[in-house]
């Protein structure tokens, strides 16, 4: 499964059996959208809960206040 290989590369270590089963359930059984799977992978990568990942996502999608906004530096994603 390509998604398992991508996840292993993203996390930097092999998936546990529970993680592999949860990933398969999300992708194949429940057919969740990519956004849900991405949130799950971010939570696993950083050891966060669902609430924290949603809060991070909310701050990224928030429209900036033009009067006080400083441009956010670009983020480079590095996969090892």
Secondary structure, 3 states (H helix, E strand, C coil): CHHHHHHHHHHCCCCCHHHHHHHHHHHHHCCCCHHHHHHHHHHHHHCCCHHHHHHHHHHHHCCCCCCCCCCCCCCCCCCC
